[in-house]
Amino acid sequence: MAKGKKNSGFQKQGAVMARFKKDAKGNTRNSAVAQAIRAGKQKAEYQKKRAEKEAAPVMSYMFLTTGE
């Protein structure tokens, strides 16, 4: 049977999850949760702009000259 250590992976995981819960309830702007939410919003905006850009038709002048 394995020895139970105070700094085992399970204990560290619990500490990280507890910190996330604490940050989610707090109102600090620099918490890990707040930063992740802001990053998610920025990523969504970027993906939306990129999708609009890719959806626009692109004219191929090579096709007009060679037919390929």
Secondary structure, DSSP 8 states (H G I E B T S, - for coil): -----TT-HHHHHHHHHHHHHHHHHS--TTSHHHHHHHHHHHHHHHHHHHHHHHHS----HHHHHH--
